[in-house]
Amino acid sequence: MNDSFTLDRRNGKIMGVCAGLSNRTGMDVTLIRIAVALLTLCALGPVGVVAYLLAGWLAKG
């Protein structure tokens, strides 16, 4: 696990946010992607999309 959150653009699909979160936590990137998709579709809606974009914009890359 890393000490800080950084984007992982090499293993990322869109911006590398989920891959970076996977590197940070040690969890499988597929599980994180499924969780983000389900949360965005079922619970958060457009707030989830904005949060994803902000994480990609504010994180170190």
C-alpha positions as CSV (number, residue, x, y, z in Angstrom):
1,M,0.0,0.0,0.0
2,N,1.1,3.5,-0.7
3,D,1.0,6.4,1.7
4,S,-0.8,8.9,-0.7
5,F,-3.5,8.6,-3.4
6,T,-2.2,8.8,-6.9
7,L,-3.9,8.0,-10.2
8,D,-2.8,4.8,-11.9
9,R,-3.2,5.8,-15.6
10,R,-1.4,2.7,-16.8
11,N,-4.0,0.3,-15.3
12,G,-6.9,2.7,-15.4
13,K,-9.8,2.5,-17.8
14,I,-11.0,6.1,-17.8
15,M,-8.9,8.3,-15.6
16,G,-7.2,5.8,-13.3
17,V,-9.2,6.7,-10.2
18,C,-10.3,3.2,-9.4
19,A,-6.9,1.7,-10.2
20,G,-5.3,4.3,-7.9
21,L,-7.7,3.5,-5.2
22,S,-6.9,-0.2,-5.6
23,N,-3.2,0.5,-5.3
24,R,-3.9,2.6,-2.2
25,T,-6.1,0.1,-0.4
26,G,-4.8,-3.2,-1.7
27,M,-8.2,-4.3,-2.9
28,D,-8.9,-5.8,-6.3
29,V,-9.5,-3.1,-8.9
30,T,-12.5,-5.0,-10.4
31,L,-14.3,-5.0,-7.0
32,I,-13.7,-1.2,-6.7
33,R,-15.0,-0.6,-10.2
34,I,-18.1,-2.6,-9.6
35,A,-18.7,-0.8,-6.3
36,V,-18.3,2.6,-7.9
37,A,-20.6,1.7,-10.7
38,L,-23.3,0.4,-8.4
39,L,-23.1,3.3,-6.1
40,T,-23.3,5.8,-8.9
41,L,-26.2,4.0,-10.6
42,C,-28.2,3.1,-7.5
43,A,-27.4,5.7,-4.8
44,L,-25.4,8.7,-5.8
45,G,-26.4,9.5,-9.4
46,P,-24.8,12.6,-10.8
47,V,-23.1,13.3,-7.5
48,G,-21.1,10.1,-8.0
49,V,-20.0,11.2,-11.4
50,V,-18.9,14.6,-10.1
51,A,-17.0,13.0,-7.2
52,Y,-15.2,10.7,-9.7
53,L,-14.3,13.6,-11.9
54,L,-13.1,15.6,-8.9
55,A,-11.0,12.7,-7.6
56,G,-9.4,12.4,-11.1
57,W,-8.8,16.1,-11.3
58,L,-7.4,16.7,-7.8
59,A,-5.3,13.5,-7.4
60,K,-1.6,13.4,-8.2
61,G,-1.0,11.7,-11.5
